[in-house]
Amino acid sequence: MSSLTTPDWNAAQLRVDATMPDWFTWAIESPLTSRFVDVEGCPIHYLLWRGEDEDADQRGLLLVHGGGAHANWWRFIGPFFTRYFRVAALDLSGMGDSGQREEYNAEIRAEEIRAVLDNAGLGRKPFVVGHSFGGYMTMRFGASFGEEIGGAVIVDSPIRRPHDSERISRPGMSRQRIYPSFDEALRRFRLLPAQDCANAFIVEHIARHSLKPVDAGWSWKFDVRAMGTRRWGEPFQEHLQKLRCRAGLIFGQNSKLVSRDTAEYMSELMGPDAPIIEIPEAQHHVMLDQPIAFVAALRTLLDGWVRTE
């Protein structure tokens, strides 16, 4: 199943009040379509930006969000790539505007990525970029279907050395939080893992797209069952090492999750040809902290891959 919808991006509750720079306004107002594709009985939502030259044989680029996030985390990033790519950003099942499942696992999420690549018409050997939890799903996809893509970019998704004494805190969620009003819920929005972000307009944009109406008020779009600790129950280190495609890592200089030592270890797993890019003054949510630097880094990485094919 694939259906076209046209969301009202100008709805009052989605309009950002914080002062926005011109580049951000341009990006979120760039034309896009909202689509669904059925994956094993679950509607998977994605956003699509058509390339500037639809007649050209453009490559595809798929953006995969982090845990509990959604496709709109990429609304201000995707348009920067439409000159050379047909770009899509999906909502994984149980998150964003996609449907919910009785059970979630990385295998079905890899199938969701695969289905969106096909339904969005991203063409031959597209590229997949995954942030945080989305980076782990990209690893799983690349280990299973990597020969179908041109490369996988992991963004601040840590794979630490087996005997690393510093543990990653990965709390699960057990109950749905409901707020009496949209404004109250908006005030409660926080980035996870917790961090400050100087770009208040980006955080507000994301927060406004993270809410849905429920019977008793407003709640977050993600299914709490999709946010349990079981979502980490995969051998992601093995997936990264077994990728069937080129891979690269982008991480934040001040990330609490990916240190330089962790980046070096991931480089060992991916091999000496994998580009490792550190974004100055960025924390875990790299594209929120330093969006223009992130765009420049990703453009350079992808251009290098295209030129050396």
Secondary structure as the mmCIF struct_conf table of DSSP 4:
data_model
#
loop_
_struct_conf.conf_type_id
_struct_conf.id
_struct_conf.beg_label_comp_id
_struct_conf.beg_label_asym_id
_struct_conf.beg_label_seq_id
_struct_conf.end_label_comp_id
_struct_conf.end_label_asym_id
_struct_conf.end_label_seq_id
STRN STRN1 SER A 2 THR A 5
TURN_TY1_P TURN_TY1_P1 TRP A 9 ASN A 10
HELX_RH_3T_P HELX_RH_3T_P1 ALA A 12 LEU A 14
BEND BEND1 ARG A 15 ARG A 15
BEND BEND2 ALA A 18 ALA A 18
HELX_RH_AL_P HELX_RH_AL_P1 ASP A 22 ILE A 28
TURN_TY1_P TURN_TY1_P2 GLU A 29 GLU A 29
BEND BEND3 SER A 30 SER A 30
STRN STRN2 THR A 33 VAL A 39
TURN_TY1_P TURN_TY1_P3 GLU A 40 GLY A 41
STRN STRN3 CYS A 42 TRP A 49
BEND BEND4 GLU A 52 GLU A 52
TURN_TY1_P TURN_TY1_P4 GLU A 54 ASP A 55
BEND BEND5 ALA A 56 ALA A 56
STRN STRN4 ARG A 59 VAL A 64
TURN_TY1_P TURN_TY1_P5 GLY A 67 GLY A 68
HELX_RH_3T_P HELX_RH_3T_P2 ALA A 71 TRP A 74
TURN_TY1_P TURN_TY1_P6 ARG A 75 ILE A 77
HELX_RH_3T_P HELX_RH_3T_P3 GLY A 78 PHE A 81
TURN_TY1_P TURN_TY1_P7 THR A 82 TYR A 84
STRN STRN5 PHE A 85 LEU A 90
HELX_LH_PP_P HELX_LH_PP_P1 ASP A 91 LEU A 92
TURN_TY1_P TURN_TY1_P8 SER A 93 GLY A 94
BEND BEND6 MET A 95 MET A 95
TURN_TY1_P TURN_TY1_P9 GLY A 96 ASP A 97
BEND BEND7 SER A 98 SER A 98
BEND BEND8 GLU A 102 GLU A 103
HELX_RH_AL_P HELX_RH_AL_P2 ALA A 106 ASN A 119
TURN_TY1_P TURN_TY1_P10 ALA A 120 GLY A 121
BEND BEND9 ARG A 124 LYS A 125
STRN STRN6 PHE A 127 HIS A 131
TURN_TY1_P TURN_TY1_P11 SER A 132 SER A 132
HELX_RH_AL_P HELX_RH_AL_P3 PHE A 133 PHE A 145
HELX_RH_3T_P HELX_RH_3T_P4 GLY A 146 GLU A 148
BEND BEND10 ILE A 149 GLY A 150
STRN STRN7 GLY A 151 VAL A 155
BEND BEND11 ASP A 156 ASP A 156
TURN_TY1_P TURN_TY1_P12 PRO A 162 HIS A 163
BEND BEND12 SER A 165 GLU A 166
HELX_LH_PP_P HELX_LH_PP_P2 ARG A 167 SER A 169
BEND BEND13 ARG A 175 ARG A 175
STRN STRN8 ILE A 178 TYR A 179
BEND BEND14 PRO A 180 SER A 181
HELX_RH_AL_P HELX_RH_AL_P4 PHE A 182 ARG A 188
BEND BEND15 LEU A 192 PRO A 193
BEND BEND16 ALA A 198 ALA A 198
HELX_RH_AL_P HELX_RH_AL_P5 ALA A 200 ARG A 208
TURN_TY1_P TURN_TY1_P13 HIS A 209 SER A 210
STRN STRN9 LEU A 211 VAL A 214
TURN_TY1_P TURN_TY1_P14 ASP A 215 ALA A 216
STRN STRN10 GLY A 217 TRP A 220
BEND BEND17 LYS A 221 PHE A 222
HELX_RH_3T_P HELX_RH_3T_P5 VAL A 224 MET A 227
BEND BEND18 GLY A 228 GLY A 228
HELX_RH_3T_P HELX_RH_3T_P6 THR A 229 TRP A 232
BEND BEND19 GLU A 234 GLU A 234
HELX_RH_AL_P HELX_RH_AL_P6 PHE A 236 GLN A 241
TURN_TY1_P TURN_TY1_P15 LYS A 242 LYS A 242
BEND BEND20 ARG A 244 CYS A 245
STRN STRN11 ALA A 247 GLY A 252
TURN_TY1_P TURN_TY1_P16 GLN A 253 ASN A 254
BEND BEND21 LYS A 256 LEU A 257
HELX_RH_AL_P HELX_RH_AL_P7 ARG A 260 MET A 270
TURN_TY1_P TURN_TY1_P17 PRO A 272 ASP A 273
BEND BEND22 ALA A 274 ALA A 274
STRN STRN12 ILE A 276 ILE A 279
TURN_TY1_P TURN_TY1_P18 PRO A 280 GLU A 281
BEND BEND23 HIS A 284 HIS A 285
HELX_RH_AL_P HELX_RH_AL_P8 VAL A 286 ASP A 289
BEND BEND24 GLN A 290 GLN A 290
HELX_RH_AL_P HELX_RH_AL_P9 PRO A 291 ARG A 307
TURN_TY1_P TURN_TY1_P19 THR A 308 THR A 308
#
